[in-house]
């Protein structure tokens, strides 16, 4: 709700989450059980830094953007 989404793995049922509530850069992105925590909430947006035709994914708890997934 309110423009926030969760990303759920179709196989494991786990959600994409930031590793902690710390706002430092370089935090790992994990798959975890659903706890309802804001670290599991994401906003899909265009904005400064997003190239034409691409989107950014921002975390609700930390306000940090996903830089890349490995």
VENGI-V968347 format. One record per residue. PSI is psi as a letter, one per 20 degrees, with the letter a starting at -180 (999 if undefined). D_FIRST is the distance of its C-alpha to the first C-alpha in whole Angstrom. Layout:
PSI_D_FIRST + PSI_D_FIRST
//
This chain:
r_0 + k_4 + j_5 + q_6 + r_7 + q_10 + o_13 + p_15 + p_19 + h_20 + g_24 + h_23 + i_19 + q_19 + q_16 + p_17 + q_17 + q_19 + h_22 + r_22 + j_20 + q_23 + j_23 + q_26 + q_26 + j_27 + q_25 + q_25 + p_22 + r_22 + p_21 + r_20 + q_19 + o_16 + i_16 + j_12 + q_14 + i_12 + i_15 + j_13 + p_10 + q_11 + p_10 + p_13 + q_15 + q_19 + a_21 + p_24 + i_25 + p_23 + q_26 + p_26 + j_24 + r_22 + q_19 + q_18 + o_16 + p_15 + p_14 + g_12 + g_15 + i_18 + j_17 + q_19 + q_19 + p_20 + h_24 + q_25 + q_25 + 999_28
//
